[in-house]
Amino acid sequence: FPEEETDFMEVSLFDLAESFFSLMRKKEEKKTRTIRRKEFSLEEKMKEIMAVLKENSFLDFLDYFSQQESFEEALVSFFSLLELIKSRIVIAIQKGPFQPIKVRLRQEAYLKRK
């Protein structure tokens, strides 16, 4: 692992949700609506998150959700992230309050993948 988990504090689900909805509000204010219907599955988005983590040591919460094309896509991605956290595969961390939120594999999940 590039950095020890002790350098970071775990982010609460409340803080994750607050950050997510704050980002979505800002994103919606800046965006003109294009109506496009596309369906996303939790499994598809979980695989996408895991692919990012396989390529990088972490996923930047703000960057990842800023790139989602619609609120619906972002919401499915957020629920997918919550499922990965619940399954104890990933952990959301930050260096301190108001610091960027990072998502990465838990150490035990990282070791199992090697």
Secondary structure in CASP SS format (residue, H / E / C, confidence):
PFRMAT SS
TARGET T0000
AUTHOR 0000-0000-0000
METHOD secondary structure of the structure
MODEL  1
F C 1.00
P C 1.00
E C 1.00
E C 1.00
E H 1.00
T H 1.00
D H 1.00
F C 1.00
M E 1.00
E E 1.00
V C 1.00
S C 1.00
L H 1.00
F H 1.00
D H 1.00
L H 1.00
A H 1.00
E H 1.00
S H 1.00
F H 1.00
F H 1.00
S H 1.00
L H 1.00
M H 1.00
R H 1.00
K H 1.00
K H 1.00
E H 1.00
E H 1.00
K H 1.00
K C 1.00
T C 1.00
R C 1.00
T C 1.00
I C 1.00
R C 1.00
R C 1.00
K C 1.00
E C 1.00
F C 1.00
S C 1.00
L H 1.00
E H 1.00
E H 1.00
K H 1.00
M H 1.00
K H 1.00
E H 1.00
I H 1.00
M H 1.00
A H 1.00
V H 1.00
L H 1.00
K H 1.00
E H 1.00
N C 1.00
S C 1.00
F C 1.00
L E 1.00
D E 1.00
F H 1.00
L H 1.00
D H 1.00
Y H 1.00
F H 1.00
S H 1.00
Q C 1.00
Q C 1.00
E C 1.00
S C 1.00
F H 1.00
E H 1.00
E H 1.00
A H 1.00
L H 1.00
V H 1.00
S H 1.00
F H 1.00
F H 1.00
S H 1.00
L H 1.00
L H 1.00
E H 1.00
L H 1.00
I H 1.00
K H 1.00
S C 1.00
R C 1.00
I C 1.00
V E 1.00
I E 1.00
A E 1.00
I E 1.00
Q E 1.00
K C 1.00
G C 1.00
P C 1.00
F C 1.00
Q C 1.00
P C 1.00
I C 1.00
K E 1.00
V E 1.00
R E 1.00
L E 1.00
R C 1.00
Q H 1.00
E H 1.00
A H 1.00
Y H 1.00
L H 1.00
K H 1.00
R H 1.00
K C 1.00
END
